[in-house]
Amino acid sequence: MTDPIAFPAASDDWLAFATTRTDERLAQVDEIVARLKDGGSRSALEILHLWNDLQIALRSAHSEAEVLAEVHPDRAVREGAESRTAASQAKDAELMTDAELAAVFAAADATGLDADAARLLERIQRDFRRGGADRDAETRARLREFAARETDLGVTFARNIREGRREIRVAPEDLAGLPDDFLAGRPVGDDGLVAVSTDNLDVMAVMNYARDRATRTALRVARSELAWPENDPVLAELLQVRQQHAEMLGYASWADYETEDRMAGSAARVASFLAEVDEATRAAADTEYGMLLERLREEHPEATEVTNADQHYLLNRLHEERFAVDAQEVRRYLDFERVLGGLLSTTGRLFDVEYEPVDVPTWHSDVRSYDVIRAGERIGRIHLDLHPREGKFNHAACFPLAPGVRGRVLPEASLVCNFPRGLMEHREVQTFFHEFGHLVHDILGGDQKWAPFSGVATEWDFVEAPSQMLEEWVWDAEVLASFATDDSGEPIPAALVERMREAEAFGRALLVRTQLGHARVSYHLHMDRPADLATATDHWYEVSTPVRTLPGTHSYASFGHLTGYGSCYYTYQWSLVIARDLLTGFTGLLDADSASRYRREILEPGGRRDAADLVEAFLGRPFTVDAYREWMGSPAA
């Protein structure tokens, strides 16, 4: 097993690490390609081993560059890493359009290969077809141009979001209702006003607690405009280039191209699935909306609609008034350090691992690194970059760093979030568990012979299911009591947790309708490629949720998933159907046998089996929507 990644100890060495290291790996890819095409007589297994070497180099190059582009505090390093992210993606597109290379794999005889090797060969042959390697030289050149342009546009789109931070300035009294620790960290300026930013921490606090509707509205507008107008032409071109790319490969739409190798299988199935979500949530959401509007009118009698600047505030008020759940009271038990310790303890118990802190150089002093240990043996390394700073990726995500390959490469990944250093919102704790679900999947699925099957390598519309399932642990009284304690050491009361669960069920349908809106925007912008992105976006939110999007805003310009997830944001609800069903396979959230079977059947196989087969192996049957429909029921309905 190779050693973990050795990051530079000196700040002056980071630029070379972000650039030269990637360049060397890409040169290694070229050398392996030349060997594969040298006309030598090789068995299918020998060819696959060379491809494995190539994938280790290419995936490591891309992963390291992508992380540094999103998190490194030095702009020059971020920009250097961005260029190498683009270069590695361009190299991948070049490979998939290489007719001579594709011919090597097309001629490979699968006789005698074991199941994993045969699966890998079939996947490689499929990917060459999807890349256009079977097309004429002119078409292949155009496909490479499309892929390169898509990469450049995606990098630009993400950069504009990452660096588009804005502020509003409000009078101190306009922040009435916000927690004392929030206000203490935002002093009044010389102009008598307080600066509130579009950082997630500020937005979440204001949307949840600010009693002043104008303040909530102003910050929601600022957040929606985060990367507008800069990203308007970027997205418009990206949608067109993707459509041209798909058509050149013989697909009717980018969504048809994207879904071909996913569980959904086609754009038409995505559309029908979104209609099913619509049908399953409409009645409960309408009832919930009526209750929110009634509550809003208690403060604003003239109100005619609930907006996306009101929704979370009103839900918090109703949770407090109808279920006796005070979100600020819950925060008292959720100190960041204790939550982190509880997360590591809980997942360590579930997945039979220990997290051993290691003192190693990383890109920022905030980063905490751990070796993941089982039975005394290191099986991976993780890096937790969990607090906001200027120039850093401003959401929450897991980024792979090294693809685990048995005996050769230690699986390594980073969790990048923006949590407070003090008290956390319960939904932030839920997000922490969710994203950590990806991280542990990447490590536990990293004991693979073949790099393309390593880590979170299942169909894209399944990858959220293990993470969504892990969210359930933050709603369990026994789990929370193990780390959710106040400053005196008293655990969060079980009765409060039960009320939290009841309160969370109310408003769930409306929140899913918001997700339905995101999914329809993602899908229809790619399917329709409207000339007026703002009008089209507003339409799809309007028909998806009764909660109104603030007029005149351009939230699509800061919808970061439009690059990575493309037309397939439906993934979150598709995976959620599976996640709710997976929970039925646990006899108890802390049951050791259930957790062991789940780890063995769902996480550890990585991409060696189809997702539907993984689920059936764990549940003993194909997955159904029954648990999702039951979970979707609202006490309001």
N, C-alpha and C positions, 0 to 999 in steps of 0.2 A: 504494500500500500504506500503510495506517495504521501509526503507530508502535506499538511494544509497549505493554503496560499500564504506566502510570506509577503505581507504588504510593506511598503517602504517605511523606514523609521524616521527618515529625514524628509521635511516638507519639500525640499528642492527636487526630490527624486520622483514625486508623484506624476509629473507630466510625462516623463519617460515611461513610467509604469503604465499609464493610461494609453500610450500611443505605441511606443516601440515594442512592448510586449505583445500587443495585438498584431502588429505588423509581422512579427516573427512567427506567430501562430498561423497567420494567413499564408505566409510563405511556405510553412510546413504543409498546409492544405494543398498548395500547388504541387509540391513535391510528391505527395501521395497520389494525386490525380495523374501525374505523369507516370508513376509506377503502374497504376491500374490500366493505363492506356498503352503500355509499352509493348503489347503483343505477346507477353509471356503467357505460358500455359499455367493456369491456376485453377484450383478447385473452387467451387462455390464458397466453401468455408474460408478458404484463404482470401478470396475477394471480400467477403464480409468482414474479416478481421482488419483488412486494410481500410475498409469503410469505417469501421469502428474507430481506428486511429484518427481518421479524418474528422469524424464527428466530435471526438474528444477535443481536438484542437479548435474546431470551428465554434462549438458551443461554449467552450471556456472563453474564447476570444470575445464572443458577443456578450456573454453574461457579465464578465468583468467590466467591459466598456459601458454597458447599459447602466449598471449600478452606479458607476462613478459619474456618468452623465447626469444622474438624478440627485446625487447626494453630496458630491465633493464640494467643500466650501470655497475652493478657488475656481473662479470663472474660467480661467485658461485651461485648467484640468478638465472641467466639465465640457468645454467646447472641443478639446482634443478627444475626449472620450466619445462625444457625440459623433465626430467624424469617423471614428473607428466602429461605432455601432452601425453607421450607414455602410461602411466598407464591408463589415462582416455579413450584413444582410444582402448586400450586392453580390458578395461571393457565393452565398447560398443560392441566390437566383441564377447566377452564372452556372453553378453546378447542375441545377435542375433543368437547364436548357441545353446541356451539353449532350448532343446526339451520340458522339463517340463513347462518352462515358456511360450513357444509358444503354448502349449496345452491349457493353461488357456485362451488365447485370441481366439484360434480356437473354443473353446466351448462357447464363449460369444454370447449371443443372442442380435442381433442388433435391435430387435423389440422395437419401442418406442423411439429410439435415434433420436435426431434432426440431421439436415444435417451435421453440423460440427462434431458432435460426431461419426456419422456413417462413415464419411470420415476418421476420425482419426483411427477408428477401422480397416477399410479396409487397410489403409496405414501401420499400425502396422503388420497386418497379412502378407502383401506383403513383408515387410522388414524382417520378420522372415524367409520367404521363400528364399529371396535373401541372407540372412545370412547363410543359410544351416541348420536351426534348424530342418528341416524334414529329415535330413540325419542320417546315423548310427553314433554310438558314435565315432568310429575311424575317420570317415570323419570329424565330427565336431571338433575333436581335431586338425586335420591337418589344418582345416580352421582357427582355432584360432591361430595356429602357423604362418600361412601365414599372417594373419592380423597384428600380433605382429611384424613380420619381416618387413612388409611394413611400419609400423609406424617407426620402428627404422631406416630404410634406408631413409625414408623421412625426419626425424629429422636431420640425419647426412648430407644429401644432402643440406638442408637449412642452417645448421650451416657452412658448408664449403663455401657456397656463402657469407653468412653474414660476415665471418671472413677472407675472402680471399683477402682483399684489397691489391692492388699493386700500385706502383708508377713508373713513368718514369721521367728521368731528362733531360731537354732540355735547349739549350741556349736561353736567353731572346729574341733574334731576331727571334727565331723559333715560338714564340707565337704572332707574328705580326697579327693584325686583331682582337685580343680579346678585350673585353671591358676593359676600364680603371679600373673599380672597381674589376674586376676579377684579373687583374695583380697586383693591389695594395695589394690584400690579399695573394699573393704568392711571397714573396721576393726572391731575388737572394741569393743563399747559398754561403758558403766559397769557394766552387769549381767553382763558376761563373755560376752555372746552377740553373734552377727553377724546383722544384718538382711539378708534376701534377699527381693526383691520379686517380684511377678507380671509385671514387665516382661519382654518377650520375651528380652532379653539374659540376664537372670538365669535364666529358665526353661530356655532352651536350654542354658546352661552346666551347670546342675544336672542336667538330664535326660541330658546326654551323659557327664558325668564323675563325679558324686558317687557314691562307693562305698557310702555309707550309704543303704540302701533306705528307711528311715523318713523321711529328709530328702527324698528324691525324692518319696515318696508325699505328704508334707505339702504340698510346694509344688505338686504336681499337683492336689491337692484345692483349694488356695487359688486356683489359676488357673481351675479348672473352676467355682468359685463366684463368679467375678469380679463378675458382675452379677446374682447371685441373692440374695435373692428378688425384687429390684426388677423384673427383666425377665420374671418368670413371668406376671403378669397382662397385661403389655404384649404379649407374644408370643401368649398365648391369644386376646386380643381381635383382634390383627392377623390371625391365621389365620381367625377367624370373619368379619371384615369383608371379607377378600379373597374368601372363598367366596361371600358374599352379592353382592359386586361381580360375580364371574364369572357367577353364576346369573342375575342381572338382565340380563346381556348375552347370555344363552342358552347359556353353556358349562356343562359338567357339573362342572368343577373349575377352581380357579385355575391348576393345571398345564396344563390344556387351553387356557386363555386365554393363558398366558405362552408356550407353545410354538408357537402357531399361526403366528407370524412368524419362527420359528427353523428351523434345519436339521432338527431332530427332527420338528417338525410336529404332535405330539400327545403327550398324557400316556402313552398306550399305548406309543408308540415309546420313550419314556424308560424305561418299565418293562422293555421287552424288551431295551433296550441295557444296562441295569444287570444283567440276567440274563446277558447275553453277557460282561460284565466278570467277573461271578461265576464263570462257567464257565472263563474263560481264566486265572484266577489261583488257583483253589482248591487245586489239587494242589501247586503250588510253594509257596504260602503255608503249607499244612499241614506240609510238609517243613521249611521255615524255622522255623516255630513250634516244632517238636519240638527243633530244635537250640538255639533260644533257651532253652527250658525246661530242657534238659540243662545248658546253661551257667549258668543261674540257680541250679540245684541244687548247683553246685560251691561257691557262696557261701552258699546257704540250702537245706540238704538237705531241709528240711520243705516247701519250696515246691510248691504244686500247680498254679499257673497264673502266666503272665506277664501283668502289667498294663501299662496305658499309662504307668505311671511307671517301668517297667523297660525298655521296648522299645528306646529309643535308646541307653541305657547298654549293654545287652547287645549290640546291633549294633556299637557302638564296640569293645567288648571282642573280639568275634569277628572284626571287621575287622583288629584288631591281631594277634590270635593266629593266625588262619588265613591272612591275606593280607599280614601284615607292614606294615599301614597304621596308624600311630600318629597319631590326629587332632591331638594337640598338636604333633607334629613337623610336620604339614602346616601348622598355623597359623603357624609361624615364617616361612613364605614369603608370608603373606597379610596384610601390613600394609595398613590401610585406604587410605592415600594412594596407595600403589603400585597397589592394586586399582582405585581410581577412575581413575587415569591409564591403566591397561591397558584398562579398560572403554571409555573415551572413544577411545583409540587403535584398539582392535579394531573397534568399531562404526563409527568414522570411516572406517576402511579398507574395511569391508564395504559401507557405504552411500554412499561417496563424499561425505562431509561432513567439515567441521572444526568444532570446538567452541571458540568464542572467548570467554574469560571477560569478563564485563561487570560493572562496579561500579555497581549500581543499588540503590535502597532496596527492601527486602522486609520480610516480617513478622517475621523473626528474624535475628540475626547469623550463625546457623549456615548459612543458605541461601546456596548458590552458584548464580549465574546465568550462563548461557552463550547467546550467539547461535549458532545452527546455520547454517553457511556452506557454500554450494556454488558453486564457480567465482566466488568473490569476492562473491556475493550472499547476503544474509541471507534464509533461508527459514523461520526459526522462532526461538523462544526457549524455553529450558527452565530450570526452577528445581529444584535438588536440595536437599531438606530431609531430611538423612540420619541424624540422631542423636536419641536419645530425650530427652524433657524432660516435665515435669509438664503434664498437661492436653492433650497432643498425641495424635493418632491413634496407636494403639500397635501397629500391624501394618505392612504394606508395601503400597503401592498407587500407581498413577498417577492423578492427577486432572487432567482438562482444565481449561484456564483461558479460552482463546479459540478458537472454531472457525475454522480457516483458510478464508478465502474469497479466491480469486484477485483480486489488485489492490485488496482492501478491508480484510481482516483478517489480520494475521500469526498463524499458528497458535502457540499458547502452551500449555504444560502444566507440571505440577509432579510430581516424584517425591517421595513421602513415605515414608520408611523409618525404621528404628530400629537402626542398625548401631553397633558399637563404634568408638571413635576410634583404637584400636590394632590388635591382631591380630584377624583375622576367622576364623570357621569357614568351611570350604569350602562348606557348605550356605548360608551367608549370601552368599557370592560368587555362588552359583547363583541365589539369590533376587534379588540385585542385577541380574544379567544378565536374569533373567525380567522384572522390573518395568521395566527400561530398554527391553525389547522393546516394551512398551506405549507408552512415551514416544516412541520413535523412530517407531513406527507412527502415532501421533497427529500428529507433525510431518511425516513424509514423505507421509502421506495427507491433508495439509492444504492442498494446492494444488488446490482445487475451486471450481467456479463456484457450486455450491449448498451451503449450510451443512449441510443434513441428510445430505449424503454425506461430510462432512469428517472426517478422522481415523479413529479406530477406530469405524467406522459400519457394520460388517458384521453379520450375524446374531450374536446374543449367544453362541451355542454354538460360534462360530468364533473369537471374539476372543482366547482364550487360546492358540491354536495358534502364532502367530508368536512369542509370548513363551516358550512351552514349547520351541519349536525352538531359540531363542537360548541356552537353557541348555546345549546340547550343546557350545558353545565353551569352557565352563569345564572340560571333561573332555579337552581336546585338549592334548597335551604342548607342541606348538609355540606355541599361543596362550598357555598358562600361562607358558612360559619367557620370554615377552616382558615380563611384569610381576610374576610370582610369584618374588620373590627374597628371600633372607635379608638380614640387616643388612650382610653383607660383599659383597653383590652377586651371590652365587652363585644361579643359577636353580634352581627345583625340579627334581630329577632326573627324566628321562623314565621311568626304571624305576619310580620311586615313583608317577608319574601312571598308568602302566599298572596297577600294583597297586591304585590307587584305583579305577580303572574296574572291575576284577574284583571288588573288595570292594563297590562300589556296586550291582553286579548282585545280590549276595546280600542279601536283605532287601527287595528291590524289590517282590516280590509282596505281602509283608505290608504295606508302606507303601501300595500301591495298594488293598489291602483296607480299610485305614483310610479312604482316600478314598471307597471304595465305601460305607462306613458313613456318612460325612458326606453323601454324595449321597442315600442312602436316608432319612436323617433329614430332610433338606431336602424330599424328595419326599413322604414319607409323613406328615409333620406337616401338610403342606398338603392331602393327599388325605384323611386320616383325621380330622384335628382332634381328637386324643384328649383326654379330660378330664384324664388324668394324663400330662403331658408327660414327666416324668422316666422313668416306666415304659416308655412308648413309645420314647423315645430309647434307653434301655438295651437294649430288645429289638432295635432295628434295628442297633445296634453288635454285639450278641451274635451275630446271624445273619450278619453281614458279615465279622467278623474274629475269629480265635481269641484275639487279644490282648484281655484283659478290661478294660473300663472300670471305674474304681474305683467301688465301690458307694456309693450315697447321694449322688452328685454330680449337678450340674445344668449340664452343659457347654452345653446348648442356649441357656442364658441369656446366654452370651458368644459365641455362634456368629454373628459379625457378618454373615456372608454371607446369613443368613436374611432380611435386609431387602433388600439389593441384588439378590441372586441368587434370592431367593424359593424356589420349588420346584425350581429348575434348577441346583443345584450339580453335577448330572451333567455340566455343561458342561466341567469340568476334564478328565474322562476322554474325553469326546467329542472335545474339541480335541486331546488327547494322541494319539489315534489318527491324526488328521490331521497333527500335528506330526512324528510319527515317519515318516510317509510323505513329508512335505515334504523331510526330510533326504536321502531317496534321490535328490532332484533336484540335489544338489550333487556335483560331481566331486571336490571337496575343500573343507574348511570355509573356506579362505582363497582359493578360486578366484574370480578377479575376474569372469569371465563368468557363473558360477552366481549370484554375489551380485547382479550387475547385473540379471539376468533375474528373480531373486526380488524385488528391490526394485520392478522395473517391473510385474510381474504380480500380486504379492500385496499389497505395502504402499501403493504410490502410488495405486491406484484408489480407496482409501477404501471408501465404500459404493456405488460406481457400478455394481457387478456383484454377483450372488449369490456367496456364498462357494464353493459347489461349482464354479462357473465359473472363479473365480480359481485354485483348486487345479488344475483340469484344464488351464488355460492354462499353468501353470508345469510340471506333470508331463507334460503331453501325454496324459493319461488321467484317468479318475475316480479318486479316492482309494480305497484298500483298507485292510483291517485287517492285512495280511500283515506289515508292518514292526513294528506294535505287538505282534503275537503273538510274533514273533522276539525282540523286545526284552524281552518279559515273561519269557522263559525264565530260570530261575535255575540257577546252578551247583550249588545244593543239590539240585535236581530231576534 
